[in-house]
């Protein structure tokens, strides 16, 4: 949601923009512990970094 607001402002200014987001929790199902963001935060961060690094490498 936060990136949508940034994207709108950037689009109005005519500037390029990309948002890289990573899911860090589950939407329902499973026990309360398995739905905690802390359980998946490290994996989500690693995935976001991997995507960002690959994207940057494609720009060169």
WOVEN-V900174 format. One record per residue. N is the residue number from 1. SS is DSSP state (A for helix, B for strand, O for the rest). PHI is phi in whole degrees, -180 to 180 (none if undefined). D_FIRST is the distance of its C-alpha to the first C-alpha in Angstrom with 2 decimals. Layout:
{{N SS PHI D_FIRST} {N SS PHI D_FIRST}}
This chain:
{{1 O none 0.00} {2 A -63 3.79} {3 A -70 5.46} {4 A -66 5.24} {5 A -66 7.03} {6 A -64 9.18} {7 A -60 9.99} {8 A -62 11.13} {9 A -64 13.30} {10 A -64 14.66} {11 A -63 15.54} {12 A -64 17.31} {13 A -88 19.23} {14 O 75 20.15} {15 O -99 19.26} {16 O -71 18.30} {17 O -156 14.93} {18 O -142 13.69} {19 O -115 10.81} {20 O -115 12.19} {21 O -120 10.29} {22 O -139 12.40} {23 O -71 12.36} {24 O -120 14.30} {25 O -153 15.26} {26 O -98 16.48} {27 O -101 15.55} {28 O 82 18.97} {29 O 78 22.41} {30 O 76 24.70} {31 O -76 25.72} {32 O -60 23.71} {33 A -64 24.50} {34 A -75 23.21} {35 A -100 19.73} {36 O -76 19.39} {37 A -59 16.91} {38 A -61 20.00} {39 A -66 21.70} {40 A -111 19.39} {41 A -59 18.12} {42 A -65 20.98} {43 A -65 20.69} {44 A -62 16.96} {45 A -65 17.86} {46 A -62 20.87} {47 A -65 19.09} {48 A -64 16.57} {49 A -64 19.68} {50 A -60 21.67} {51 A -67 19.31} {52 A -63 19.08} {53 A -63 22.87} {54 A -64 23.61} {55 A -60 21.52} {56 A -63 23.38} {57 A -65 26.65} {58 A -75 26.23} {59 A -77 26.00} {60 O -79 29.45}}
